[in-house]
Amino acid sequence: MAGRRADRIANRVQEEITRLLREGVPDERVGNVSVIGVTVNDDLTCATIRWLPFGGIGDRVAIAEGLKTVAPYLRGPVGRSLGIRHSPELRFELDRNVEYAARMDDLFASLPKPVEDDS
């Protein structure tokens, strides 16, 4: 049951973080960021937000530093939006799944094609 609640909270955190980032944050390094997904641990103390630069463009290191800086600023509005007593700690993590999938596609494309036997 706790897992289902954590999933519902994660969805709401994703919506709220997306809204807050779209409206603007007080750090110019955090420009266009796409929130890919959010996971919240079962005791609701920590939310991990996976992100990518919008369109894949941007200095990922600078964006990561900016997100780390604004995380405490975002925690209050997220908690108020959720209506829970203790807002989860917000941790931002670069989502590497897209890069991994692209690398796997390249590897599969580089494999030799099977030779068909006509006998």
OpenMM code with the backbone's topology and positions (N, CA, C; nanometers):
from openmm import Vec3, app, unit

residues = "MET ALA GLY ARG ARG ALA ASP ARG ILE ALA ASN ARG VAL GLN GLU GLU ILE THR ARG LEU LEU ARG GLU GLY VAL PRO ASP GLU ARG VAL GLY ASN VAL SER VAL ILE GLY VAL THR VAL ASN ASP ASP LEU THR CYS ALA THR ILE ARG TRP LEU PRO PHE GLY GLY ILE GLY ASP ARG VAL ALA ILE ALA GLU GLY LEU LYS THR VAL ALA PRO TYR LEU ARG GLY PRO VAL GLY ARG SER LEU GLY ILE ARG HIS SER PRO GLU LEU ARG PHE GLU LEU ASP ARG ASN VAL GLU TYR ALA ALA ARG MET ASP ASP LEU PHE ALA SER LEU PRO LYS PRO VAL GLU ASP ASP SER".split()
positions = [
    Vec3(0.0817, -0.1191, 0.0000),
    Vec3(0.0000, 0.0000, 0.0000),
    Vec3(0.0863, 0.1259, 0.0000),
    Vec3(0.1988, 0.1212, 0.0739),
    Vec3(0.2866, 0.2376, 0.0783),
    Vec3(0.3434, 0.2668, -0.0596),
    Vec3(0.3719, 0.1632, -0.1384),
    Vec3(0.4244, 0.1814, -0.2730),
    Vec3(0.3280, 0.2557, -0.3623),
    Vec3(0.1996, 0.2254, -0.3503),
    Vec3(0.0991, 0.2942, -0.4315),
    Vec3(0.0934, 0.4423, -0.3942),
    Vec3(0.1006, 0.4710, -0.2661),
    Vec3(0.0985, 0.6110, -0.2221),
    Vec3(0.2230, 0.6828, -0.2733),
    Vec3(0.3378, 0.6172, -0.2647),
    Vec3(0.4618, 0.6770, -0.3142),
    Vec3(0.4507, 0.7049, -0.4640),
    Vec3(0.3872, 0.6160, -0.5386),
    Vec3(0.3693, 0.6379, -0.6823),
    Vec3(0.2793, 0.7582, -0.7096),
    Vec3(0.1722, 0.7707, -0.6327),
    Vec3(0.0822, 0.8860, -0.6499),
    Vec3(0.1555, 1.0159, -0.6167),
    Vec3(0.2315, 1.0145, -0.5082),
    Vec3(0.3079, 1.1330, -0.4686),
    Vec3(0.4119, 1.1654, -0.5763),
    Vec3(0.4777, 1.0637, -0.6315),
    Vec3(0.5778, 1.0852, -0.7358),
    Vec3(0.5158, 1.1536, -0.8575),
    Vec3(0.3975, 1.1107, -0.8967),
    Vec3(0.3294, 1.1739, -1.0106),
    Vec3(0.2991, 1.3205, -0.9814),
    Vec3(0.2545, 1.3480, -0.8620),
    Vec3(0.2225, 1.4863, -0.8259),
    Vec3(0.3486, 1.5720, -0.8146),
    Vec3(0.4566, 1.5139, -0.7630),
    Vec3(0.5839, 1.5864, -0.7554),
    Vec3(0.6304, 1.6205, -0.8971),
    Vec3(0.6194, 1.5253, -0.9895),
    Vec3(0.6618, 1.5505, -1.1271),
    Vec3(0.5814, 1.6650, -1.1884),
    Vec3(0.4511, 1.6638, -1.1687),
    Vec3(0.3677, 1.7718, -1.2222),
    Vec3(0.4075, 1.9069, -1.1638),
    Vec3(0.4279, 1.9104, -1.0333),
    Vec3(0.4591, 2.0364, -0.9664),
    Vec3(0.5987, 2.0874, -1.0035),
    Vec3(0.6981, 1.9995, -1.0071),
    Vec3(0.8338, 2.0405, -1.0449),
    Vec3(0.8339, 2.0926, -1.1884),
    Vec3(0.7633, 2.0226, -1.2775),
    Vec3(0.7540, 2.0672, -1.4168),
    Vec3(0.6933, 2.2071, -1.4237),
    Vec3(0.5862, 2.2286, -1.3486),
    Vec3(0.5211, 2.3601, -1.3479),
    Vec3(0.6151, 2.4674, -1.2946),
    Vec3(0.6809, 2.4398, -1.1830),
    Vec3(0.7700, 2.5382, -1.1216),
    Vec3(0.8878, 2.5730, -1.2129),
    Vec3(0.9446, 2.4728, -1.2785),
    Vec3(1.0569, 2.4987, -1.3680),
    Vec3(1.0121, 2.5762, -1.4914),
    Vec3(0.8919, 2.5487, -1.5383),
    Vec3(0.8394, 2.6193, -1.6551),
    Vec3(0.8138, 2.7665, -1.6215),
    Vec3(0.7653, 2.7924, -1.5003),
    Vec3(0.7364, 2.9299, -1.4595),
    Vec3(0.8630, 3.0093, -1.4312),
    Vec3(0.9713, 2.9384, -1.4093),
    Vec3(1.0993, 3.0065, -1.3868),
    Vec3(1.1460, 2.9927, -1.2439),
    Vec3(1.2749, 2.9781, -1.2296),
    Vec3(1.3378, 2.9667, -1.0982),
    Vec3(1.4473, 3.0736, -1.0903),
    Vec3(1.4896, 3.1087, -0.9691),
    Vec3(1.5855, 3.2189, -0.9542),
    Vec3(1.7304, 3.1815, -0.9869),
    Vec3(1.7515, 3.0886, -1.0783),
    Vec3(1.8872, 3.0512, -1.1185),
    Vec3(1.8883, 3.0379, -1.2699),
    Vec3(1.9654, 3.1242, -1.3354),
    Vec3(1.9653, 3.1262, -1.4812),
    Vec3(2.0245, 3.0005, -1.5438),
    Vec3(2.0997, 2.9211, -1.4662),
    Vec3(2.1552, 2.7962, -1.5205),
    Vec3(2.0463, 2.6949, -1.5485),
    Vec3(1.9349, 2.7064, -1.4761),
    Vec3(1.8244, 2.6126, -1.4931),
    Vec3(1.7285, 2.6733, -1.5949),
    Vec3(1.7583, 2.6469, -1.7202),
    Vec3(1.6744, 2.6986, -1.8271),
    Vec3(1.5685, 2.5964, -1.8647),
    Vec3(1.5825, 2.5466, -1.9816),
    Vec3(1.4863, 2.4493, -2.0324),
    Vec3(1.5263, 2.3091, -1.9896),
    Vec3(1.4529, 2.2555, -1.8948),
    Vec3(1.4788, 2.1224, -1.8421),
    Vec3(1.3533, 2.0385, -1.8597),
    Vec3(1.3714, 1.9177, -1.9101),
    Vec3(1.2603, 1.8229, -1.9209),
    Vec3(1.2667, 1.7271, -1.8027),
    Vec3(1.1579, 1.7184, -1.7287),
    Vec3(1.1505, 1.6229, -1.6183),
    Vec3(1.1044, 1.4905, -1.6780),
    Vec3(1.1911, 1.3904, -1.6720),
    Vec3(1.1650, 1.2608, -1.7339),
    Vec3(1.0845, 1.1707, -1.6419),
    Vec3(1.1121, 1.1746, -1.5143),
    Vec3(1.0408, 1.0899, -1.4197),
    Vec3(1.0806, 1.1222, -1.2768),
    Vec3(0.9978, 1.0750, -1.1846),
    Vec3(1.0228, 1.0972, -1.0422),
    Vec3(0.9966, 0.9666, -0.9688),
    Vec3(1.0837, 0.9338, -0.8771),
    Vec3(1.0591, 0.8220, -0.7859),
    Vec3(1.0667, 0.8768, -0.6440),
    Vec3(0.9775, 0.8273, -0.5605),
    Vec3(0.9721, 0.8672, -0.4205),
    Vec3(0.9865, 0.7409, -0.3377),
    Vec3(1.0729, 0.7458, -0.2352),
    Vec3(1.0870, 0.6271, -0.1521),
    Vec3(0.9596, 0.6058, -0.0688),
    Vec3(0.9432, 0.4858, -0.0161),
    Vec3(0.8176, 0.4481, 0.0502),
    Vec3(0.7839, 0.5327, 0.1723),
    Vec3(0.8850, 0.5853, 0.2420),
    Vec3(0.8531, 0.6682, 0.3595),
    Vec3(0.8381, 0.8163, 0.3220),
    Vec3(0.8408, 0.8470, 0.1917),
    Vec3(0.8140, 0.9810, 0.1368),
    Vec3(0.9132, 1.0874, 0.1824),
    Vec3(1.0333, 1.0476, 0.2206),
    Vec3(1.1315, 1.1448, 0.2669),
    Vec3(1.2210, 1.1974, 0.1561),
    Vec3(1.2257, 1.1288, 0.0423),
    Vec3(1.3158, 1.1677, -0.0645),
    Vec3(1.2511, 1.1438, -0.2003),
    Vec3(1.2594, 1.2429, -0.2867),
    Vec3(1.2114, 1.2311, -0.4243),
    Vec3(1.3307, 1.2502, -0.5175),
    Vec3(1.3531, 1.1534, -0.6045),
    Vec3(1.4591, 1.1625, -0.7035),
    Vec3(1.3962, 1.2015, -0.8362),
    Vec3(1.4385, 1.3141, -0.8888),
    Vec3(1.3823, 1.3695, -1.0120),
    Vec3(1.4835, 1.3484, -1.1234),
    Vec3(1.4448, 1.2682, -1.2239),
    Vec3(1.5317, 1.2448, -1.3388),
    Vec3(1.5010, 1.3493, -1.4459),
    Vec3(1.6057, 1.4096, -1.5023),
    Vec3(1.5883, 1.5205, -1.5947),
    Vec3(1.6846, 1.5097, -1.7113),
    Vec3(1.6519, 1.5836, -1.8168),
    Vec3(1.7386, 1.6023, -1.9326),
    Vec3(1.7280, 1.7475, -1.9773),
    Vec3(1.8339, 1.8008, -2.0367),
    Vec3(1.8195, 1.9337, -2.0972),
    Vec3(1.7172, 1.9243, -2.2106),
    Vec3(1.6302, 2.0210, -2.2191),
    Vec3(1.5272, 2.0212, -2.3220),
    Vec3(1.5937, 2.0218, -2.4594),
    Vec3(1.5564, 1.9260, -2.5421),
    Vec3(1.6149, 1.9156, -2.6748),
    Vec3(1.7580, 1.8652, -2.6739),
    Vec3(1.8071, 1.8219, -2.5584),
    Vec3(1.9440, 1.7734, -2.5482),
    Vec3(2.0487, 1.8832, -2.5547),
    Vec3(2.0033, 2.0081, -2.5486),
    Vec3(2.0946, 2.1214, -2.5631),
    Vec3(2.1166, 2.1857, -2.4267),
    Vec3(2.2412, 2.2096, -2.3943),
    Vec3(2.2718, 2.2795, -2.2701),
    Vec3(2.3897, 2.2161, -2.1983),
    Vec3(2.4514, 2.2939, -2.1133),
    Vec3(2.5642, 2.2485, -2.0337),
    Vec3(2.5096, 2.1680, -1.9156),
    Vec3(2.5209, 2.0378, -1.9252),
    Vec3(2.4613, 1.9496, -1.8234),
    Vec3(2.5205, 1.9715, -1.6850),
    Vec3(2.6486, 2.0010, -1.6789),
    Vec3(2.7127, 2.0233, -1.5485),
    Vec3(2.6562, 2.1496, -1.4845),
    Vec3(2.6446, 2.2555, -1.5619),
    Vec3(2.5912, 2.3810, -1.5086),
    Vec3(2.4456, 2.3653, -1.4680),
    Vec3(2.3687, 2.2939, -1.5498),
    Vec3(2.2283, 2.2714, -1.5166),
    Vec3(2.2168, 2.1908, -1.3880),
    Vec3(2.2989, 2.0866, -1.3741),
    Vec3(2.2960, 2.0032, -1.2535),
    Vec3(2.3283, 2.0862, -1.1299),
    Vec3(2.4277, 2.1747, -1.1411),
    Vec3(2.4627, 2.2612, -1.0282),
    Vec3(2.3477, 2.3563, -0.9960),
    Vec3(2.2844, 2.4097, -1.0991),
    Vec3(2.1706, 2.4988, -1.0783),
    Vec3(2.0543, 2.4280, -1.0116),
    Vec3(2.0258, 2.3061, -1.0557),
    Vec3(1.9159, 2.2300, -0.9948),
    Vec3(1.9456, 2.1985, -0.8482),
    Vec3(2.0711, 2.1681, -0.8194),
    Vec3(2.1091, 2.1411, -0.6798),
    Vec3(2.0888, 2.2660, -0.5947),
    Vec3(2.1181, 2.3814, -0.6535),
    Vec3(2.1024, 2.5087, -0.5821),
    Vec3(1.9555, 2.5412, -0.5558),
    Vec3(1.8680, 2.5164, -0.6537),
    Vec3(1.7271, 2.5551, -0.6388),
    Vec3(1.6424, 2.4483, -0.5690),
    Vec3(1.6975, 2.3306, -0.5451),
    Vec3(1.6198, 2.2234, -0.4819),
    Vec3(1.5567, 2.2673, -0.3494),
    Vec3(1.6299, 2.3314, -0.2581),
    Vec3(1.5652, 2.3755, -0.1340),
    Vec3(1.4548, 2.4789, -0.1587),
    Vec3(1.4739, 2.5644, -0.2579),
    Vec3(1.3729, 2.6646, -0.2940),
    Vec3(1.2446, 2.5965, -0.3439),
    Vec3(1.2583, 2.4873, -0.4165),
    Vec3(1.1426, 2.4172, -0.4728),
    Vec3(1.0718, 2.3281, -0.3710),
    Vec3(1.1426, 2.2877, -0.2675),
    Vec3(1.0873, 2.1930, -0.1710),
    Vec3(0.9619, 2.2458, -0.1021),
    Vec3(0.9614, 2.3713, -0.0617),
    Vec3(0.8454, 2.4302, 0.0059),
    Vec3(0.7209, 2.4311, -0.0807),
    Vec3(0.7291, 2.4882, -0.2029),
    Vec3(0.6111, 2.4877, -0.2898),
    Vec3(0.5611, 2.3470, -0.3237),
    Vec3(0.6536, 2.2533, -0.3395),
    Vec3(0.6122, 2.1150, -0.3684),
    Vec3(0.5359, 2.0585, -0.2496),
    Vec3(0.5883, 2.0783, -0.1298),
    Vec3(0.5205, 2.0276, -0.0095),
    Vec3(0.3831, 2.0886, 0.0098),
    Vec3(0.3729, 2.2187, -0.0118),
    Vec3(0.2416, 2.2840, 0.0014),
    Vec3(0.1434, 2.2316, -0.1022),
    Vec3(0.1907, 2.2087, -0.2228),
    Vec3(0.1051, 2.1566, -0.3288),
    Vec3(0.0558, 2.0151, -0.2968),
    Vec3(0.1423, 1.9350, -0.2357),
    Vec3(0.1059, 1.7972, -0.2028),
    Vec3(0.0129, 1.7904, -0.0822),
    Vec3(0.0194, 1.8904, 0.0028),
    Vec3(-0.0639, 1.8894, 0.1224),
    Vec3(-0.0210, 1.7865, 0.2247),
    Vec3(0.1104, 1.7592, 0.2291),
    Vec3(0.1610, 1.6642, 0.3293),
    Vec3(0.2456, 1.7402, 0.4301),
    Vec3(0.2575, 1.6831, 0.5485),
    Vec3(0.3248, 1.7517, 0.6587),
    Vec3(0.4725, 1.7771, 0.6296),
    Vec3(0.5424, 1.6765, 0.5799),
    Vec3(0.6860, 1.6889, 0.5533),
    Vec3(0.7109, 1.6689, 0.4044),
    Vec3(0.7602, 1.7723, 0.3431),
    Vec3(0.7920, 1.7661, 0.2009),
    Vec3(0.9160, 1.6795, 0.1809),
    Vec3(0.9182, 1.5961, 0.0758),
    Vec3(1.0370, 1.5130, 0.0529),
    Vec3(1.1573, 1.5964, 0.0106),
    Vec3(1.2751, 1.5488, 0.0463),
    Vec3(1.3990, 1.6095, -0.0030),
    Vec3(1.4019, 1.5874, -0.1542),
    Vec3(1.4412, 1.6898, -0.2285),
    Vec3(1.4439, 1.6807, -0.3738),
    Vec3(1.5874, 1.6582, -0.4208),
    Vec3(1.6072, 1.5494, -0.4928),
    Vec3(1.7383, 1.5180, -0.5495),
    Vec3(1.7230, 1.5095, -0.7007),
    Vec3(1.8037, 1.5856, -0.7710),
    Vec3(1.7980, 1.5872, -0.9168),
    Vec3(1.9083, 1.4986, -0.9724),
    Vec3(1.8725, 1.4167, -1.0714),
    Vec3(1.9654, 1.3203, -1.1294),
    Vec3(1.9484, 1.3224, -1.2812),
    Vec3(2.0589, 1.3370, -1.3522),
    Vec3(2.0559, 1.3348, -1.4978),
    Vec3(2.0112, 1.1966, -1.5446),
    Vec3(1.9112, 1.1922, -1.6314),
    Vec3(1.8603, 1.0651, -1.6838),
    Vec3(1.9488, 1.0196, -1.7990),
    Vec3(2.0128, 0.9090, -1.7820),
    Vec3(2.1053, 0.8572, -1.8833),
    Vec3(2.0427, 0.7459, -1.9680),
    Vec3(1.9144, 0.7169, -1.9501),
    Vec3(1.8502, 0.6093, -2.0250),
    Vec3(1.8454, 0.6367, -2.1746),
    Vec3(1.8233, 0.7607, -2.2145),
    Vec3(1.8178, 0.7945, -2.3565),
    Vec3(1.9548, 0.7723, -2.4200),
    Vec3(2.0600, 0.8162, -2.3520),
    Vec3(2.1953, 0.7950, -2.4037),
    Vec3(2.2267, 0.6464, -2.4140),
    Vec3(2.1854, 0.5701, -2.3142),
    Vec3(2.2095, 0.4267, -2.3140),
    Vec3(2.1366, 0.3603, -2.4315),
    Vec3(2.0121, 0.3987, -2.4545),
    Vec3(1.9350, 0.3411, -2.5649),
    Vec3(1.9994, 0.3751, -2.6994),
    Vec3(2.0463, 0.4977, -2.7156),
    Vec3(2.1118, 0.5371, -2.8399),
    Vec3(2.2408, 0.4576, -2.8606),
    Vec3(2.3158, 0.4380, -2.7535),
    Vec3(2.4386, 0.3591, -2.7643),
    Vec3(2.4090, 0.2151, -2.8020),
    Vec3(2.3026, 0.1585, -2.7444),
    Vec3(2.2644, 0.0207, -2.7787),
    Vec3(2.2210, 0.0117, -2.9252),
    Vec3(2.1470, 0.1101, -2.9739),
    Vec3(2.1071, 0.1126, -3.1158),
    Vec3(2.2302, 0.1142, -3.2054),
    Vec3(2.3284, 0.1956, -3.1707),
    Vec3(2.4518, 0.2014, -3.2493),
    Vec3(2.5238, 0.0675, -3.2489),
    Vec3(2.5283, 0.0036, -3.1326),
    Vec3(2.5948, -0.1267, -3.1245),
    Vec3(2.5231, -0.2314, -3.2096),
    Vec3(2.3914, -0.2341, -3.2032),
    Vec3(2.3161, -0.3306, -3.2835),
    Vec3(2.3322, -0.3026, -3.4325),
    Vec3(2.3375, -0.1760, -3.4696),
    Vec3(2.3535, -0.1400, -3.6100),
    Vec3(2.4916, -0.1792, -3.6623),
    Vec3(2.5905, -0.1835, -3.5732),
    Vec3(2.7266, -0.2167, -3.6165),
    Vec3(2.7506, -0.3676, -3.6255),
    Vec3(2.6575, -0.4483, -3.5792),
    Vec3(2.6746, -0.5933, -3.5882),
    Vec3(2.6683, -0.6379, -3.7331),
    Vec3(2.7455, -0.7414, -3.7694),
    Vec3(2.7382, -0.7914, -3.9075),
    Vec3(2.6009, -0.8503, -3.9363),
    Vec3(2.5576, -0.8308, -4.0592),
    Vec3(2.4275, -0.8835, -4.0996),
    Vec3(2.4386, -1.0336, -4.1207),
    Vec3(2.3347, -1.1095, -4.0825),
    Vec3(2.3403, -1.2549, -4.1033),
    Vec3(2.3376, -1.2877, -4.2537),
    Vec3(2.4127, -1.3884, -4.2889),
    Vec3(2.4185, -1.4329, -4.4277),
    Vec3(2.3124, -1.5410, -4.4462),
    Vec3(2.2305, -1.5244, -4.5488),
    Vec3(2.1262, -1.6248, -4.5732),
    Vec3(2.1835, -1.7359, -4.6601),
    Vec3(2.1490, -1.8571, -4.6270),
    Vec3(2.1951, -1.9734, -4.7007),
    Vec3(2.0921, -2.0085, -4.8078),
    Vec3(2.1323, -2.0151, -4.9358),
    Vec3(2.0396, -2.0418, -5.0468),
    Vec3(2.0275, -2.1903, -5.0791),
    Vec3(2.0832, -2.2793, -5.0005),
    Vec3(2.0782, -2.4205, -5.0359),
    Vec3(1.9536, -2.4896, -4.9987),
] * unit.nanometer
topology = app.Topology()
chain = topology.addChain("A")
for resn in residues:
    res = topology.addResidue(resn, chain)
    for name in ("N", "CA", "C"):
        topology.addAtom(name, app.Element.getBySymbol(name[0]), res)
